């Protein structure tokens, strides 16, 4: 089952292992997401830092809700709460 949403945004860099793990988790769940590469884009990195209050990648948002990094995403998934968050923020 694919969760159709463009409300999921992940700020990342290409070679970050946590970013790779987050990509894998999202793709395996069939979650569509927008990925913003902040490796060479200072403006987008500043946007990420302003939105999240954090400097590390990945930073994942579902709608306006800041999930956090990969460990936070994985904890939500393990607890069975990620699907509920996606459902609550499904694109209309």
GIFENBEL-V781635 format. One record per run of one state. SS is the DSSP state (@ for helix, = for strand, . for the rest). FROM is the first residue (numbers start at 1). LEN is the number of residues. If there is no record, write none. Layout:
# GIFENBEL-V781635
SS & FROM & LEN
SS & FROM & LEN
This chain:
# GIFENBEL-V781635
. & 1 & 2
= & 3 & 1
. & 4 & 4
= & 8 & 5
. & 13 & 4
@ & 17 & 13
. & 30 & 1
= & 31 & 1
. & 32 & 2
= & 34 & 4
. & 38 & 4
@ & 42 & 11
. & 53 & 6
= & 59 & 4
. & 63 & 2
= & 65 & 4
. & 69 & 1
@ & 70 & 9
. & 79 & 3
@ & 82 & 7
. & 89 & 4
